[in-house]
Amino acid sequence: MIYPETVLRRAKARLEQANRAAQAAVDEIYEKYPRLREIDMELQKSMAQVVAATFAGGDVESAVREAKRRNLALQEERSWLLQANDLEESDLDANGVCPDCGGTGYIGERMCSCLRELCRQEQKKELSSLLAGKESFESFNLEYYPAETDPRLGTSPRRWMAHVFARCREYADTFSVQSPSLLFSGGTGLGKTFLSACIARQVAEMGFGVVYETVITVLRDFEKAKFGGENDDTATRKYLSCDLLILDDLGTEMLTPFAQSALYQIVNARLIAGLPTIISTNLSPSEISSTYLPQTTSRLLGTYELLQFYGDDIRMMK
């Protein structure tokens, strides 16, 4: 799972803070009961002495026997001190924040579950700051869509949107980095942003790295990276590498040659990497074809799963 660098940085900072707090708690106990510190230091030394005897070619068996005898005595004293002062063994474990990785956040090259959970929490915070906060599949209301048959559809918008809703929910429930990309197309106020936000929340809750932004914001970040003079792609790297990228409001941006090129780069790079993207737009497929580069259009209409939204503007009804 690949998280945006901002999310990973905040999660690592929280883990480091937890590590410092754990170490501070151990130091406080040692300061109050200095004999415990002495015992733990002696236990560490005895192991080092055995290793030194091994390399020095001395009597290793005798060294081991003496170390074992000494360690048993120290451990008995240590256990008595802990019990006498109502302390637990775990109270003196500075790595107690995570026994699996010792508080580093990684087991070898693999991210530990402790850091992954912190990333998940930070991911949710970031999405909450971008979204309205009320988007959930449970609150999606099909009653806003007309129940009368639309001759263009051969069915009612409500029945049509029931299928769209079911597909979005299934997509979120079964999401993986091998999931297909989706293109939401339809007029203003038909639920495209709402359903994409529902997917974003659920996928993030599952622990995947999700980036949700408007196309205007994304293009602004690419422009800053290109022309800002800092030659730093940190702000744009997340769009190309996150597990799920959701781009809202395609078609509202100022369509300069640079914007055309950046959009193609995003769409193409993620397709090559096999990473799913969800794009919502008020433009129809034919309008997309007449607006964007043929290379971009070919990828959007040829490889994305198209979900078309029909009905009346829900915002106006509300």
BAVEXZA-816584 format. One record per residue (C-alpha): x negated, y negated, z. Coordinates in Angstrom, 1 decimal, m for minus. Last residue first. Example, Ala and Ser with C-alpha at 12.3 -4.5 7.8 and 13.67 -1.06 7.14 Angstrom:
% residues 2
<atom><east>m13.7</east><north>1.1</north><up>7.1</up></atom>
<atom><east>m12.3</east><north>4.5</north><up>7.8</up></atom>
This chain:
% residues 318
<atom><east>32.4</east><north>m20.5</north><up>m1.7</up></atom>
<atom><east>33.9</east><north>m20.3</north><up>m5.2</up></atom>
<atom><east>31.2</east><north>m22.6</north><up>m6.6</up></atom>
<atom><east>28.5</east><north>m20.5</north><up>m5.1</up></atom>
<atom><east>30.1</east><north>m17.3</north><up>m6.5</up></atom>
<atom><east>29.9</east><north>m18.6</north><up>m10.1</up></atom>
<atom><east>32.2</east><north>m16.3</north><up>m12.0</up></atom>
<atom><east>31.5</east><north>m12.7</north><up>m13.3</up></atom>
<atom><east>28.8</east><north>m10.8</north><up>m15.1</up></atom>
<atom><east>25.3</east><north>m9.7</north><up>m14.2</up></atom>
<atom><east>23.1</east><north>m7.8</north><up>m16.7</up></atom>
<atom><east>20.6</east><north>m5.2</north><up>m15.4</up></atom>
<atom><east>17.8</east><north>m4.5</north><up>m17.9</up></atom>
<atom><east>15.3</east><north>m1.9</north><up>m17.0</up></atom>
<atom><east>11.9</east><north>m3.4</north><up>m18.0</up></atom>
<atom><east>9.8</east><north>m1.8</north><up>m20.7</up></atom>
<atom><east>11.1</east><north>m3.1</north><up>m24.0</up></atom>
<atom><east>13.0</east><north>m6.2</north><up>m23.0</up></atom>
<atom><east>10.3</east><north>m7.6</north><up>m20.7</up></atom>
<atom><east>7.3</east><north>m6.1</north><up>m22.6</up></atom>
<atom><east>8.4</east><north>m7.2</north><up>m26.0</up></atom>
<atom><east>9.4</east><north>m10.6</north><up>m24.8</up></atom>
<atom><east>5.9</east><north>m11.2</north><up>m23.3</up></atom>
<atom><east>4.2</east><north>m10.2</north><up>m26.5</up></atom>
<atom><east>6.7</east><north>m12.2</north><up>m28.7</up></atom>
<atom><east>5.9</east><north>m15.3</north><up>m26.6</up></atom>
<atom><east>8.8</east><north>m16.7</north><up>m24.8</up></atom>
<atom><east>11.9</east><north>m18.8</north><up>m25.6</up></atom>
<atom><east>13.7</east><north>m17.2</north><up>m28.6</up></atom>
<atom><east>13.4</east><north>m13.6</north><up>m27.2</up></atom>
<atom><east>14.4</east><north>m14.7</north><up>m23.7</up></atom>
<atom><east>17.5</east><north>m16.5</north><up>m25.2</up></atom>
<atom><east>18.4</east><north>m13.2</north><up>m27.0</up></atom>
<atom><east>18.1</east><north>m11.3</north><up>m23.7</up></atom>
<atom><east>20.3</east><north>m13.8</north><up>m22.0</up></atom>
<atom><east>18.7</east><north>m16.5</north><up>m19.8</up></atom>
<atom><east>19.8</east><north>m17.1</north><up>m16.2</up></atom>
<atom><east>16.8</east><north>m15.2</north><up>m15.0</up></atom>
<atom><east>15.7</east><north>m12.7</north><up>m12.4</up></atom>
<atom><east>12.4</east><north>m10.8</north><up>m12.6</up></atom>
<atom><east>11.6</east><north>m7.6</north><up>m10.6</up></atom>
<atom><east>8.1</east><north>m6.2</north><up>m10.9</up></atom>
<atom><east>6.8</east><north>m2.7</north><up>m10.5</up></atom>
<atom><east>3.1</east><north>m1.8</north><up>m10.6</up></atom>
<atom><east>1.7</east><north>0.5</north><up>m13.3</up></atom>
<atom><east>m1.6</east><north>m1.4</north><up>m13.4</up></atom>
<atom><east>m1.2</east><north>m1.9</north><up>m17.1</up></atom>
<atom><east>2.4</east><north>m3.1</north><up>m16.5</up></atom>
<atom><east>1.2</east><north>m5.4</north><up>m13.7</up></atom>
<atom><east>m1.5</east><north>m7.0</north><up>m16.0</up></atom>
<atom><east>1.0</east><north>m7.4</north><up>m18.8</up></atom>
<atom><east>3.7</east><north>m9.2</north><up>m16.9</up></atom>
<atom><east>1.3</east><north>m11.5</north><up>m15.0</up></atom>
<atom><east>m0.9</east><north>m12.3</north><up>m18.0</up></atom>
<atom><east>2.1</east><north>m13.0</north><up>m20.2</up></atom>
<atom><east>3.5</east><north>m15.4</north><up>m17.7</up></atom>
<atom><east>0.1</east><north>m17.1</north><up>m17.4</up></atom>
<atom><east>m0.1</east><north>m17.5</north><up>m21.2</up></atom>
<atom><east>3.4</east><north>m19.0</north><up>m21.6</up></atom>
<atom><east>2.7</east><north>m21.3</north><up>m18.6</up></atom>
<atom><east>m0.5</east><north>m22.5</north><up>m20.2</up></atom>
<atom><east>1.2</east><north>m23.2</north><up>m23.5</up></atom>
<atom><east>3.7</east><north>m25.3</north><up>m21.6</up></atom>
<atom><east>7.2</east><north>m24.1</north><up>m20.7</up></atom>
<atom><east>8.3</east><north>m26.2</north><up>m17.8</up></atom>
<atom><east>9.8</east><north>m23.6</north><up>m15.5</up></atom>
<atom><east>13.5</east><north>m23.0</north><up>m15.0</up></atom>
<atom><east>13.6</east><north>m20.0</north><up>m17.4</up></atom>
<atom><east>12.6</east><north>m17.3</north><up>m15.0</up></atom>
<atom><east>14.5</east><north>m18.1</north><up>m11.8</up></atom>
<atom><east>13.1</east><north>m15.6</north><up>m9.3</up></atom>
<atom><east>9.9</east><north>m13.5</north><up>m9.6</up></atom>
<atom><east>9.8</east><north>m10.4</north><up>m7.4</up></atom>
<atom><east>6.4</east><north>m8.6</north><up>m7.2</up></atom>
<atom><east>6.3</east><north>m5.2</north><up>m5.6</up></atom>
<atom><east>3.2</east><north>m3.3</north><up>m4.5</up></atom>
<atom><east>1.1</east><north>m6.4</north><up>m4.6</up></atom>
<atom><east>m1.9</east><north>m6.5</north><up>m7.0</up></atom>
<atom><east>m1.2</east><north>m9.1</north><up>m9.7</up></atom>
<atom><east>0.8</east><north>m11.6</north><up>m7.7</up></atom>
<atom><east>m1.5</east><north>m11.3</north><up>m4.7</up></atom>
<atom><east>m4.5</east><north>m12.3</north><up>m6.8</up></atom>
<atom><east>m3.0</east><north>m15.7</north><up>m7.5</up></atom>
<atom><east>m3.7</east><north>m17.6</north><up>m4.3</up></atom>
<atom><east>m7.1</east><north>m16.0</north><up>m3.9</up></atom>
<atom><east>m8.1</east><north>m16.8</north><up>m7.5</up></atom>
<atom><east>m10.7</east><north>m19.5</north><up>m6.5</up></atom>
<atom><east>m12.4</east><north>m21.5</north><up>m9.2</up></atom>
<atom><east>m12.3</east><north>m24.5</north><up>m6.9</up></atom>
<atom><east>m11.9</east><north>m27.1</north><up>m9.6</up></atom>
<atom><east>m8.1</east><north>m27.1</north><up>m9.4</up></atom>
<atom><east>m7.7</east><north>m26.3</north><up>m13.1</up></atom>
<atom><east>m7.4</east><north>m22.6</north><up>m13.3</up></atom>
<atom><east>m6.6</east><north>m21.7</north><up>m9.7</up></atom>
<atom><east>m4.3</east><north>m24.7</north><up>m9.4</up></atom>
<atom><east>m2.5</east><north>m23.7</north><up>m12.6</up></atom>
<atom><east>m2.0</east><north>m20.1</north><up>m11.4</up></atom>
<atom><east>m0.6</east><north>m21.4</north><up>m8.2</up></atom>
<atom><east>1.8</east><north>m23.7</north><up>m10.0</up></atom>
<atom><east>2.9</east><north>m20.8</north><up>m12.3</up></atom>
<atom><east>3.8</east><north>m18.8</north><up>m9.2</up></atom>
<atom><east>5.7</east><north>m21.7</north><up>m7.6</up></atom>
<atom><east>7.7</east><north>m22.3</north><up>m10.8</up></atom>
<atom><east>8.4</east><north>m18.6</north><up>m11.3</up></atom>
<atom><east>10.1</east><north>m18.5</north><up>m7.9</up></atom>
<atom><east>8.5</east><north>m16.3</north><up>m5.3</up></atom>
<atom><east>8.8</east><north>m12.9</north><up>m3.5</up></atom>
<atom><east>5.6</east><north>m10.9</north><up>m2.9</up></atom>
<atom><east>6.1</east><north>m7.5</north><up>m1.4</up></atom>
<atom><east>3.5</east><north>m5.1</north><up>0.2</up></atom>
<atom><east>5.2</east><north>m1.9</north><up>1.1</up></atom>
<atom><east>6.0</east><north>m0.9</north><up>4.7</up></atom>
<atom><east>9.6</east><north>0.4</north><up>4.4</up></atom>
<atom><east>10.8</east><north>m2.9</north><up>5.9</up></atom>
<atom><east>9.1</east><north>m4.7</north><up>3.0</up></atom>
<atom><east>11.1</east><north>m2.5</north><up>0.6</up></atom>
<atom><east>14.3</east><north>m3.3</north><up>2.5</up></atom>
<atom><east>13.7</east><north>m7.1</north><up>2.6</up></atom>
<atom><east>12.7</east><north>m7.4</north><up>m1.0</up></atom>
<atom><east>15.6</east><north>m5.3</north><up>m2.3</up></atom>
<atom><east>18.1</east><north>m7.5</north><up>m0.5</up></atom>
<atom><east>16.3</east><north>m10.6</north><up>m1.8</up></atom>
<atom><east>16.6</east><north>m9.2</north><up>m5.4</up></atom>
<atom><east>20.3</east><north>m8.7</north><up>m4.6</up></atom>
<atom><east>20.8</east><north>m12.3</north><up>m3.5</up></atom>
<atom><east>18.8</east><north>m13.9</north><up>m6.3</up></atom>
<atom><east>20.8</east><north>m12.1</north><up>m8.9</up></atom>
<atom><east>24.1</east><north>m12.6</north><up>m7.2</up></atom>
<atom><east>26.3</east><north>m14.2</north><up>m9.9</up></atom>
<atom><east>25.6</east><north>m17.8</north><up>m9.0</up></atom>
<atom><east>24.2</east><north>m19.0</north><up>m12.3</up></atom>
<atom><east>24.7</east><north>m16.8</north><up>m15.4</up></atom>
<atom><east>23.1</east><north>m13.4</north><up>m16.1</up></atom>
<atom><east>20.0</east><north>m11.4</north><up>m16.5</up></atom>
<atom><east>18.2</east><north>m9.3</north><up>m13.8</up></atom>
<atom><east>15.1</east><north>m7.6</north><up>m15.3</up></atom>
<atom><east>13.8</east><north>m4.6</north><up>m13.4</up></atom>
<atom><east>10.4</east><north>m2.9</north><up>m13.3</up></atom>
<atom><east>10.4</east><north>0.9</north><up>m12.8</up></atom>
<atom><east>9.4</east><north>2.6</north><up>m9.6</up></atom>
<atom><east>5.9</east><north>4.2</north><up>m9.5</up></atom>
<atom><east>4.8</east><north>2.0</north><up>m6.6</up></atom>
<atom><east>7.7</east><north>3.6</north><up>m4.7</up></atom>
<atom><east>11.2</east><north>2.6</north><up>m4.0</up></atom>
<atom><east>13.9</east><north>5.2</north><up>m3.3</up></atom>
<atom><east>16.2</east><north>3.3</north><up>m1.1</up></atom>
<atom><east>15.5</east><north>m0.1</north><up>m2.7</up></atom>
<atom><east>16.2</east><north>1.2</north><up>m6.2</up></atom>
<atom><east>19.3</east><north>3.1</north><up>m5.0</up></atom>
<atom><east>20.6</east><north>m0.2</north><up>m3.6</up></atom>
<atom><east>19.9</east><north>m2.0</north><up>m6.8</up></atom>
<atom><east>21.6</east><north>0.7</north><up>m8.9</up></atom>
<atom><east>24.7</east><north>0.7</north><up>m6.7</up></atom>
<atom><east>25.0</east><north>m3.1</north><up>m6.9</up></atom>
<atom><east>24.7</east><north>m3.0</north><up>m10.7</up></atom>
<atom><east>27.3</east><north>m0.2</north><up>m10.8</up></atom>
<atom><east>29.7</east><north>m2.2</north><up>m8.6</up></atom>
<atom><east>28.9</east><north>m5.2</north><up>m10.8</up></atom>
<atom><east>30.6</east><north>m3.5</north><up>m13.7</up></atom>
<atom><east>33.7</east><north>m2.6</north><up>m11.7</up></atom>
<atom><east>34.0</east><north>m6.1</north><up>m10.4</up></atom>
<atom><east>33.3</east><north>m7.6</north><up>m13.9</up></atom>
<atom><east>36.3</east><north>m5.6</north><up>m15.1</up></atom>
<atom><east>35.9</east><north>m3.1</north><up>m17.9</up></atom>
<atom><east>35.5</east><north>m3.0</north><up>m21.7</up></atom>
<atom><east>32.7</east><north>m5.5</north><up>m21.2</up></atom>
<atom><east>33.6</east><north>m8.1</north><up>m23.8</up></atom>
<atom><east>37.3</east><north>m7.5</north><up>m23.3</up></atom>
<atom><east>37.0</east><north>m8.4</north><up>m19.6</up></atom>
<atom><east>39.3</east><north>m6.3</north><up>m17.5</up></atom>
<atom><east>40.7</east><north>m8.1</north><up>m14.4</up></atom>
<atom><east>39.1</east><north>m7.4</north><up>m11.0</up></atom>
<atom><east>37.1</east><north>m10.6</north><up>m11.1</up></atom>
<atom><east>33.9</east><north>m10.6</north><up>m8.9</up></atom>
<atom><east>34.0</east><north>m12.3</north><up>m5.5</up></atom>
<atom><east>35.6</east><north>m9.2</north><up>m4.0</up></atom>
<atom><east>32.3</east><north>m7.3</north><up>m4.6</up></atom>
<atom><east>30.9</east><north>m8.6</north><up>m1.4</up></atom>
<atom><east>27.2</east><north>m8.0</north><up>m0.5</up></atom>
<atom><east>26.9</east><north>m8.2</north><up>3.3</up></atom>
<atom><east>25.9</east><north>m4.6</north><up>3.8</up></atom>
<atom><east>23.2</east><north>m4.9</north><up>1.1</up></atom>
<atom><east>21.5</east><north>m7.5</north><up>3.1</up></atom>
<atom><east>20.6</east><north>m11.2</north><up>2.5</up></atom>
<atom><east>21.3</east><north>m13.3</north><up>5.6</up></atom>
<atom><east>17.8</east><north>m14.9</north><up>6.2</up></atom>
<atom><east>17.9</east><north>m17.6</north><up>3.5</up></atom>
<atom><east>14.6</east><north>m16.3</north><up>2.0</up></atom>
<atom><east>11.2</east><north>m17.8</north><up>2.0</up></atom>
<atom><east>10.4</east><north>m17.9</north><up>5.7</up></atom>
<atom><east>12.0</east><north>m14.5</north><up>6.2</up></atom>
<atom><east>9.7</east><north>m13.1</north><up>3.5</up></atom>
<atom><east>6.6</east><north>m14.2</north><up>5.4</up></atom>
<atom><east>7.9</east><north>m12.9</north><up>8.7</up></atom>
<atom><east>8.7</east><north>m9.5</north><up>7.1</up></atom>
<atom><east>5.2</east><north>m9.2</north><up>5.7</up></atom>
<atom><east>3.7</east><north>m10.1</north><up>9.1</up></atom>
<atom><east>5.7</east><north>m7.2</north><up>10.6</up></atom>
<atom><east>4.7</east><north>m4.8</north><up>7.9</up></atom>
<atom><east>1.0</east><north>m5.9</north><up>8.1</up></atom>
<atom><east>1.1</east><north>m5.3</north><up>11.9</up></atom>
<atom><east>2.5</east><north>m1.8</north><up>11.2</up></atom>
<atom><east>m0.3</east><north>m1.1</north><up>8.7</up></atom>
<atom><east>m2.9</east><north>m2.3</north><up>11.2</up></atom>
<atom><east>m1.7</east><north>0.3</north><up>13.7</up></atom>
<atom><east>m1.1</east><north>3.0</north><up>11.1</up></atom>
<atom><east>m4.8</east><north>2.9</north><up>10.2</up></atom>
<atom><east>m5.9</east><north>1.7</north><up>6.8</up></atom>
<atom><east>m8.0</east><north>4.3</north><up>5.0</up></atom>
<atom><east>m11.7</east><north>3.6</north><up>4.2</up></atom>
<atom><east>m12.9</east><north>5.6</north><up>7.2</up></atom>
<atom><east>m10.1</east><north>5.3</north><up>9.7</up></atom>
<atom><east>m9.3</east><north>1.6</north><up>9.6</up></atom>
<atom><east>m7.7</east><north>m1.0</north><up>11.9</up></atom>
<atom><east>m10.9</east><north>m1.4</north><up>14.0</up></atom>
<atom><east>m9.1</east><north>m0.9</north><up>17.3</up></atom>
<atom><east>m10.6</east><north>2.5</north><up>18.1</up></atom>
<atom><east>m9.1</east><north>3.9</north><up>14.9</up></atom>
<atom><east>m6.9</east><north>6.6</north><up>16.4</up></atom>
<atom><east>m6.9</east><north>5.5</north><up>20.0</up></atom>
<atom><east>m5.3</east><north>2.2</north><up>19.1</up></atom>
<atom><east>m4.9</east><north>m0.7</north><up>21.5</up></atom>
<atom><east>m6.5</east><north>1.6</north><up>24.0</up></atom>
<atom><east>m9.9</east><north>0.9</north><up>22.5</up></atom>
<atom><east>m11.0</east><north>m0.9</north><up>25.7</up></atom>
<atom><east>m10.2</east><north>2.3</north><up>27.6</up></atom>
<atom><east>m10.5</east><north>1.5</north><up>31.3</up></atom>
<atom><east>m6.7</east><north>1.3</north><up>31.9</up></atom>
<atom><east>m6.3</east><north>4.5</north><up>30.0</up></atom>
<atom><east>m7.7</east><north>6.5</north><up>32.9</up></atom>
<atom><east>m5.0</east><north>5.1</north><up>35.1</up></atom>
<atom><east>m5.5</east><north>2.9</north><up>38.2</up></atom>
<atom><east>m3.8</east><north>3.1</north><up>41.5</up></atom>
<atom><east>m6.9</east><north>2.0</north><up>43.5</up></atom>
<atom><east>m7.5</east><north>5.3</north><up>45.3</up></atom>
<atom><east>m6.6</east><north>7.3</north><up>42.2</up></atom>
<atom><east>m9.1</east><north>5.4</north><up>40.0</up></atom>
<atom><east>m11.8</east><north>5.6</north><up>42.7</up></atom>
<atom><east>m11.3</east><north>9.3</north><up>43.2</up></atom>
<atom><east>m11.5</east><north>10.0</north><up>39.4</up></atom>
<atom><east>m14.7</east><north>8.0</north><up>39.2</up></atom>
<atom><east>m16.3</east><north>9.9</north><up>42.1</up></atom>
<atom><east>m15.3</east><north>13.2</north><up>40.5</up></atom>
<atom><east>m16.6</east><north>12.0</north><up>37.1</up></atom>
<atom><east>m19.9</east><north>11.0</north><up>38.7</up></atom>
<atom><east>m20.4</east><north>14.4</north><up>40.4</up></atom>
<atom><east>m19.5</east><north>16.2</north><up>37.1</up></atom>
<atom><east>m21.9</east><north>14.0</north><up>35.2</up></atom>
<atom><east>m24.8</east><north>14.7</north><up>37.5</up></atom>
<atom><east>m24.4</east><north>18.4</north><up>37.2</up></atom>
<atom><east>m23.9</east><north>18.3</north><up>33.5</up></atom>
<atom><east>m26.9</east><north>16.0</north><up>33.0</up></atom>
<atom><east>m29.0</east><north>18.3</north><up>35.2</up></atom>
<atom><east>m28.0</east><north>21.4</north><up>33.2</up></atom>
<atom><east>m28.6</east><north>19.5</north><up>29.8</up></atom>
<atom><east>m32.0</east><north>18.4</north><up>30.9</up></atom>
<atom><east>m32.9</east><north>21.9</north><up>32.1</up></atom>
<atom><east>m31.8</east><north>23.3</north><up>28.7</up></atom>
<atom><east>m33.7</east><north>20.6</north><up>26.8</up></atom>
<atom><east>m37.0</east><north>21.3</north><up>28.4</up></atom>
<atom><east>m39.1</east><north>18.7</north><up>26.5</up></atom>
<atom><east>m39.6</east><north>18.3</north><up>22.8</up></atom>
<atom><east>m39.4</east><north>14.5</north><up>22.9</up></atom>
<atom><east>m36.5</east><north>14.5</north><up>20.4</up></atom>
<atom><east>m34.4</east><north>16.8</north><up>22.6</up></atom>
<atom><east>m35.4</east><north>15.0</north><up>25.8</up></atom>
<atom><east>m34.3</east><north>11.6</north><up>24.3</up></atom>
<atom><east>m30.9</east><north>13.1</north><up>23.4</up></atom>
<atom><east>m30.4</east><north>14.4</north><up>26.9</up></atom>
<atom><east>m31.4</east><north>11.0</north><up>28.3</up></atom>
<atom><east>m28.9</east><north>9.3</north><up>26.0</up></atom>
<atom><east>m26.1</east><north>11.5</north><up>27.4</up></atom>
<atom><east>m27.1</east><north>10.6</north><up>30.9</up></atom>
<atom><east>m27.2</east><north>6.9</north><up>30.1</up></atom>
<atom><east>m23.5</east><north>6.8</north><up>29.0</up></atom>
<atom><east>m22.4</east><north>8.5</north><up>32.3</up></atom>
<atom><east>m24.6</east><north>6.0</north><up>34.2</up></atom>
<atom><east>m22.9</east><north>3.1</north><up>32.5</up></atom>
<atom><east>m19.5</east><north>4.5</north><up>33.3</up></atom>
<atom><east>m20.5</east><north>5.0</north><up>37.0</up></atom>
<atom><east>m21.9</east><north>1.5</north><up>37.3</up></atom>
<atom><east>m18.8</east><north>m0.1</north><up>35.8</up></atom>
<atom><east>m16.6</east><north>1.9</north><up>38.2</up></atom>
<atom><east>m18.8</east><north>0.8</north><up>41.1</up></atom>
<atom><east>m18.1</east><north>m2.8</north><up>40.2</up></atom>
<atom><east>m14.4</east><north>m2.6</north><up>41.2</up></atom>
<atom><east>m12.9</east><north>m6.1</north><up>40.8</up></atom>
<atom><east>m15.3</east><north>m7.1</north><up>38.1</up></atom>
<atom><east>m14.9</east><north>m3.8</north><up>36.4</up></atom>
<atom><east>m11.1</east><north>m4.1</north><up>36.5</up></atom>
<atom><east>m11.3</east><north>m7.6</north><up>34.9</up></atom>
<atom><east>m13.7</east><north>m6.4</north><up>32.3</up></atom>
<atom><east>m11.2</east><north>m3.7</north><up>31.3</up></atom>
<atom><east>m8.4</east><north>m6.2</north><up>31.0</up></atom>
<atom><east>m10.6</east><north>m8.5</north><up>28.9</up></atom>
<atom><east>m11.4</east><north>m5.6</north><up>26.6</up></atom>
<atom><east>m7.8</east><north>m4.9</north><up>26.0</up></atom>
<atom><east>m7.0</east><north>m8.6</north><up>25.4</up></atom>
<atom><east>m9.9</east><north>m8.9</north><up>23.0</up></atom>
<atom><east>m8.6</east><north>m5.9</north><up>21.1</up></atom>
<atom><east>m5.1</east><north>m7.3</north><up>20.9</up></atom>
<atom><east>m6.5</east><north>m10.6</north><up>19.5</up></atom>
<atom><east>m8.4</east><north>m8.6</north><up>16.9</up></atom>
<atom><east>m5.3</east><north>m6.8</north><up>15.9</up></atom>
<atom><east>m3.4</east><north>m10.1</north><up>15.7</up></atom>
<atom><east>m6.1</east><north>m11.5</north><up>13.5</up></atom>
<atom><east>m6.1</east><north>m8.4</north><up>11.3</up></atom>
<atom><east>m2.4</east><north>m8.8</north><up>10.7</up></atom>
<atom><east>m2.8</east><north>m12.5</north><up>9.9</up></atom>
<atom><east>m5.5</east><north>m11.7</north><up>7.3</up></atom>
<atom><east>m3.5</east><north>m8.9</north><up>5.8</up></atom>
<atom><east>m0.5</east><north>m11.1</north><up>5.3</up></atom>
<atom><east>m2.5</east><north>m13.9</north><up>3.7</up></atom>
<atom><east>m4.4</east><north>m11.4</north><up>1.6</up></atom>
<atom><east>m1.1</east><north>m10.1</north><up>0.1</up></atom>
<atom><east>m0.5</east><north>m6.4</north><up>1.0</up></atom>
<atom><east>m1.4</east><north>m3.3</north><up>m1.0</up></atom>
<atom><east>0.0</east><north>0.0</north><up>0.0</up></atom>
